[in-house]
Amino acid sequence: MMGSDMADGETERELKHELGNAQQQKLALQHLLSKAVDEIEDLVESDCNDDQKTEALKAAARLRRAASL
């Protein structure tokens, strides 16, 4: 019975470790996505016509929302 408790403890530690890794990956991806949105917004301010600017800003807003989830 004690062996099962030790295995459960190891499994729990492994799962917590994997969860921590997944959370760090999520944060890194959110950061990259936010940087990409910033770059899109900067580019939109350049030589785009109004329709292109509107569409690019809509896309940037969707990406920014996705990065905040």
N, C-alpha and C positions, 0 to 999 in steps of 0.2 A: 504494500500500500504506500509506503514511503517513497518508493521509486516513482510512482505515478505523480505524487505531489511535486517531486523535483522536476519531472518532465513538464508538468503544468507551469511551474515557475519559469523554466527555460523558455517555454513557448510564449508565455506572457511577456517576458523580457524581449524576445525576438520580435513579437508583434508591436510592442511599444517602440522598439528601435526602427522598425519599418514605417510606423506611423510618423515618427519624428523625421525620417528621411523624406517621406511623401510631403509633409508640411513644409520642409525646407525647399523642396523642388517647386512646390506651389508658389512660395514666396519669390523664388528666383524667376519663375515664369511670369508672375505678375509684374515684377520689376522690369523685365525685358519688354513686356507688352506695353507698359506705361511709357517706357522710353521710345518705343516705336510710335505710339500715339503722339507723343511730343514732337517727334520728327515729322509725322504727317501734318500736324497742325502748323509747323514752321514752313513746310513746303507749300501748303495751301495759300499762305500769304504771298507767295511769289506770283509768277505769271500764269495764273489760272483764270478762266472766265468764271462768271458768277455761278453758273450751273455746276461746274466742276468743283468749285469751292464748297457749295452747299452739300453735294454728295460726299465729298471727302470729309467734311466736318461731321456729317451724319455717321459715316463709318467710324470716324475717330471717337465719337460719343459712344457708339455701340462697343467698341473695343475698350474704352475706358471703363464702362460699366462691367464688362466681362473681367477686367483686371481687378475690380474691387470685390468680386465674389469670393 
